[in-house]
């Protein structure tokens, strides 16, 4: 992509993408960014540093850089197209913006590399989870059931198995588990059986249109009358499986919390219950005292290391919904760190979010990887 093409694409990105709950996110982050203090590594006022774990097309980052004049933002995204578009869009901020291509569970490494503090901590971390407008709106990516396209669904199209690979090699039991666990699909076994039958007949599902129609036919007619498109949950499940999204999130949330200085803040926007559950659990753990309730003096080591900044999960109000319909499913949570991470680390999950101690689509993904290595 040439420089002029990148600038044109960036301008187009601005028009296509509307950040969700933008001002509320910035308001929650503001005390940490504006209150950045000095440290042994940076005497006097330190340049505040924020990590945008889900850079996308750069909407949240752009607004943060405009509002906070001394802020530096490090944007993480696994999608090279998003990195290119956001970098072009944010070029005017010079070295106040840095892009890193990675999955966002690399947040602790990124924080250490870009921190101005002796402890390697940053002031703020933002996560805007799920699939981005860029990915939804590009038909060729295969994320949407509304447009015919190859069944890709990878956030980084340069690596990993595709949804097509998964549908061609996973057995009915594995497909059922994926659809039920990651899509909360009531008719998972019916859909999985139909996919396998098509495959065994020599006419496998080969496009988003094929899959959407197969799901529609597999779901009983009464269930199709409410809840939106019947393929919505299947597409969500496959996307999560292909990108191991929940496993990445399980690792990323505690790592983000452990990357914050005392007074630093984490803000997370989730768009489905599985994501929100992971975030809620991590924040609740940090905001809960470990001491017995009747203890007269709570030892320092048993005190909460997080302060919750939202009352439960905040949702979009009527004004936001009218302005940006894609904000309907958002669940916003935020917390501030009260104690240093080296004294009160947020624990990482002991098993992947997918359950059974393995990644979704693991067996079929291994077979596909071996086949590609041989070719």
C-alpha positions in Angstrom: 0.0 0.0 0.0 1.5 3.4 -1.0 1.5 6.4 1.3 -1.3 8.1 -0.7 -3.4 4.9 -0.7 -2.9 4.5 3.1 -4.0 8.1 3.7 -7.1 7.6 1.5 -7.9 4.3 3.3 -7.4 6.0 6.7 -9.8 8.8 5.7 -12.3 6.1 4.7 -11.8 4.3 8.0 -12.7 7.5 9.9 -16.0 7.6 8.1 -16.8 3.9 8.5 -15.9 3.4 12.2 -17.8 5.0 15.1 -16.1 4.2 18.5 -18.5 3.0 21.1 -19.0 4.9 24.4 -16.0 7.1 23.4 -16.4 10.0 25.8 -17.3 7.7 28.7 -14.2 5.6 28.1 -12.0 8.8 28.0 -13.7 10.2 31.2 -12.9 6.9 33.0 -9.3 7.0 31.8 -8.7 10.7 32.4 -7.7 10.6 36.2 -4.9 8.1 35.5 -3.6 9.9 32.4 -3.9 13.4 33.8 -2.4 12.3 37.2 0.7 10.6 35.8 3.4 11.1 38.4 7.2 10.9 38.4 9.2 7.8 39.3 12.8 6.8 39.9 13.2 6.3 36.1 11.5 9.5 35.2 11.9 12.3 37.8 9.3 14.9 37.7 6.1 14.6 35.7 6.3 11.5 33.5 4.8 11.4 30.0 1.6 9.4 30.5 1.4 6.1 28.6 -1.7 4.2 27.5 -2.0 0.9 25.8 -4.9 0.5 23.4 -5.0 -3.3 23.3 -7.5 -3.4 20.4 -6.3 -0.7 18.1 -8.7 -1.4 15.2 -8.9 1.7 13.0 -7.6 3.9 15.7 -10.8 5.7 16.8 -10.4 5.5 20.5 -6.6 6.2 20.2 -7.2 9.3 18.1 -9.7 10.7 20.5 -7.3 10.0 23.5 -4.4 11.7 21.7 -6.5 14.7 20.9 -7.8 15.1 24.4 -4.6 14.5 26.4 -1.9 16.6 24.9 1.1 14.8 26.4 -0.2 11.3 26.1 1.7 8.5 24.3 -0.4 5.6 23.1 0.9 2.2 22.1 -1.7 0.4 19.9 -1.8 -3.4 19.7 -3.6 -5.3 16.9 -3.1 -8.7 15.3 -4.5 -7.5 12.0 -1.9 -6.0 9.7 -4.5 -4.1 7.7 -5.7 -2.5 10.9 -2.1 -1.5 11.8 -1.6 0.1 8.4 -4.9 2.0 8.4 -4.5 3.2 12.0 -0.9 4.2 11.5 -1.8 6.3 8.5 -4.7 7.9 10.4 -2.5 8.7 13.4 0.7 9.8 11.6 0.1 13.4 12.5 0.8 12.6 16.2 4.4 11.6 15.4 6.1 9.6 18.1 3.2 10.0 20.5 1.7 6.9 18.7 3.4 3.5 18.3 1.8 0.5 16.6 2.6 -3.1 17.6 1.3 -6.1 15.6 0.6 -8.8 18.2 -2.3 -10.5 20.0 -3.2 -8.3 23.0 -2.2 -10.9 25.5 1.3 -9.4 24.8 0.2 -6.4 26.8 2.7 -6.9 29.7 5.6 -7.2 27.3 4.5 -4.1 25.4 4.1 -2.2 28.7 7.6 -3.0 29.8 9.0 -2.0 26.4 7.3 1.4 26.3 7.0 2.3 30.0 8.9 5.4 31.3 8.8 4.0 34.9 11.3 1.9 36.7 8.7 -0.8 37.4 7.7 -1.1 33.8 4.1 0.0 34.4 1.8 2.2 32.4 -0.9 4.6 33.3 -3.9 3.2 31.4 -5.1 0.2 29.3 -8.1 0.2 27.0 -9.7 -2.9 25.5 -12.5 -2.6 23.0 -13.2 -6.3 22.4 -14.8 -8.3 19.6 -14.6 -8.0 15.8 -13.9 -4.5 14.5 -15.9 -2.5 11.9 -13.0 -2.9 9.5 -13.4 -6.7 9.7 -17.2 -6.7 9.6 -17.4 -4.3 6.7 -14.8 -6.1 4.5 -16.9 -8.9 2.9 -13.8 -10.9 1.8 -12.8 -11.4 5.5 -15.8 -13.8 6.0 -17.0 -12.4 9.4 -20.5 -11.5 8.2 -23.4 -13.8 7.3 -24.9 -10.9 5.4 -22.5 -11.1 2.4 -21.2 -14.0 0.3 -17.5 -14.5 1.0 -14.9 -17.3 1.7 -15.1 -18.7 5.2 -11.9 -17.1 6.5 -12.6 -15.3 9.8 -9.0 -14.8 10.7 -8.1 -11.5 12.3 -4.6 -12.0 11.0 -5.0 -13.4 7.5 -1.3 -14.3 7.3 -1.4 -17.1 9.8 -3.5 -19.8 11.4 -6.4 -21.9 10.4 -9.5 -20.5 8.7 -13.1 -21.2 9.5 -13.2 -23.3 6.3 -10.3 -25.4 7.6 -12.3 -26.0 10.8 -15.5 -26.9 9.0 -13.6 -29.3 6.8 -11.7 -31.3 9.5 -13.5 -31.0 12.8 -15.8 -33.9 13.7 -19.5 -33.5 14.7 -18.7 -33.6 18.5 -16.0 -30.9 18.2 -18.2 -28.7 16.1 -21.1 -29.2 18.5 -18.8 -28.2 21.4 -17.6 -25.1 19.6 -21.0 -23.9 18.7 -22.5 -24.6 22.1 -19.6 -23.1 24.1 -18.7 -20.1 22.0 -22.0 -19.3 20.4 -24.3 -20.5 23.2 -26.2 -22.1 20.3 -29.2 -24.3 21.5 -29.2 -26.2 18.2 -25.5 -26.8 18.0 -25.8 -30.6 17.5 -28.3 -30.2 14.6 -26.0 -27.6 12.9 -22.9 -29.7 13.4 -24.5 -32.8 12.0 -25.7 -30.9 9.0 -22.2 -29.5 8.3 -20.7 -33.0 8.5 -23.5 -34.5 6.3 -22.7 -31.9 3.6 -19.0 -32.6 3.9 -19.5 -36.4 3.6 -21.8 -35.9 0.6 -18.9 -34.3 -1.3 -20.5 -30.8 -1.3 -19.0 -29.2 1.8 -20.1 -25.8 3.0 -17.8 -23.4 1.0 -18.9 -19.8 1.7 -20.6 -17.6 4.2 -23.8 -17.7 2.2 -23.7 -21.6 2.2 -23.2 -21.6 6.0 -25.9 -19.1 6.8 -28.4 -21.0 4.7 -27.4 -24.3 6.2 -27.9 -22.9 9.7 -31.2 -21.4 8.8 -32.5 -24.8 7.6 -31.1 -26.5 10.7 -32.9 -24.3 13.2 -36.6 -25.1 13.8 -39.0 -22.5 12.2 -40.4 -21.2 15.6 -36.9 -20.4 16.8 -36.2 -18.3 13.7 -38.9 -15.8 14.5 -36.9 -13.9 17.2 -33.4 -13.2 18.2 -32.1 -11.9 14.9 -30.5 -13.9 12.1 -30.3 -17.7 13.1 -26.7 -17.9 11.9 -25.5 -15.1 14.2 -24.4 -17.4 17.0 -22.7 -19.9 14.7 -20.6 -17.2 13.0 -19.7 -15.8 16.5 -18.6 -19.3 17.7 -16.5 -20.0 14.6 -14.8 -16.6 14.8 -14.0 -17.1 18.4 -12.6 -20.6 17.7 -10.5 -19.5 14.8 -8.9 -16.7 16.6 -8.9 -18.3 20.1 -10.4 -15.1 21.3 -11.5 -16.1 24.8 -8.2 -17.8 25.6 -6.3 -14.6 24.6 -8.7 -12.6 26.7 -8.2 -14.9 29.8 -4.5 -14.2 29.6 -4.8 -10.5 28.6 -7.0 -9.2 31.4 -4.7 -10.1 34.3 -1.6 -9.1 32.4 -3.2 -5.7 31.7 -4.0 -5.3 35.4 -0.5 -6.3 36.3 0.9 -3.7 33.8 -0.8 -0.8 35.6 0.9 1.5 38.1 -0.8 2.3 41.4 -3.7 4.6 40.3 -3.6 3.3 36.8 -6.9 2.3 35.1 -8.2 -0.4 32.9 -11.3 0.1 30.8 -12.9 -2.8 28.9 -15.8 -2.8 26.5 -17.3 -6.3 25.9 -19.9 -7.2 23.3 -21.1 -10.7 24.4 -21.7 -12.5 27.6 -18.6 -14.8 27.3 -16.2 -11.9 27.1 -18.0 -9.9 29.9 -17.9 -12.9 32.2 -14.1 -13.2 31.9 -13.7 -9.5 32.6 -16.2 -9.4 35.5 -14.4 -12.4 37.2 -11.0 -10.8 37.0 -12.1 -7.4 38.3 -14.2 -9.0 41.0 -11.3 -11.0 42.2 -9.1 -7.9 42.6 -11.8 -5.9 44.3 -12.6 -8.5 47.0 -10.9 -8.7 50.4 -9.3 -12.0 51.2 -9.7 -11.5 55.0 -12.5 -13.1 57.0 -15.4 -10.7 57.4 -15.1 -10.5 61.2 -11.4 -9.6 61.3 -11.0 -6.3 63.1 -7.9 -5.3 61.1 -7.4 -6.4 57.6 -3.7 -7.3 56.8 -2.3 -5.4 53.8 -1.8 -8.6 51.8 -5.5 -9.4 52.1 -6.9 -6.0 51.0 -8.4 -5.5 47.6 -5.9 -4.4 44.9 -8.5 -3.0 42.6 -11.3 -0.4 43.0 -14.3 -0.9 40.7 -15.2 2.3 38.8 -18.5 1.2 37.3 -21.6 -0.1 39.1 -21.7 -3.5 37.4 -21.5 -3.3 33.6 -22.6 0.0 32.0 -24.7 -0.2 28.8 -25.3 2.3 26.0 -28.0 4.8 26.7 -30.8 5.8 24.2 -28.7 8.7 22.9 -25.7 6.4 22.2 -27.9 3.7 20.6 -29.5 6.3 18.3 -26.1 7.7 17.3 -24.4 4.3 16.9 -26.6 1.2 16.6 -23.6 -1.1 16.9 -23.3 -0.1 20.6 -26.4 -2.1 21.5 -24.6 -5.1 23.0 -21.8 -3.2 24.8 -20.9 -3.9 28.4 -18.4 -1.4 29.9 -16.4 -2.2 33.0 -13.5 -0.3 34.6 -11.1 -0.6 37.5 -8.2 1.3 39.1 -5.2 -0.4 40.7 -4.8 0.3 44.5 -1.7 -1.7 45.3 1.5 -2.4 43.3 1.4 -5.4 41.0 4.5 -6.9 42.6 2.7 -7.0 45.9 -0.7 -8.0 44.6 -0.6 -9.6 41.2 -3.8 -10.5 39.4 -3.6 -14.3 38.8 -3.8 -15.7 35.3 -6.4 -18.4 34.5 -5.0 -21.9 35.0 -6.9 -23.3 32.0 -8.0 -21.9 28.6 -11.4 -20.3 28.5 -12.6 -22.9 26.1 -12.7 -25.5 28.8 -11.3 -29.1 28.7 -7.8 -27.5 29.0 -7.3 -26.9 25.2 -8.0 -24.4 22.5 -11.2 -24.5 20.5 -10.7 -26.5 17.3 -7.4 -27.8 18.6 -7.3 -31.2 17.1 -8.5 -30.1 13.7 -6.2 -27.0 13.8 -3.2 -29.3 14.5 -4.1 -31.5 11.5 -4.4 -28.4 9.3 -1.1 -27.0 10.5 0.7 -30.2 9.8 -0.8 -30.4 6.3 0.3 -26.8 5.5 3.8 -27.6 6.8 4.1 -30.5 4.4 2.8 -28.6 1.4 
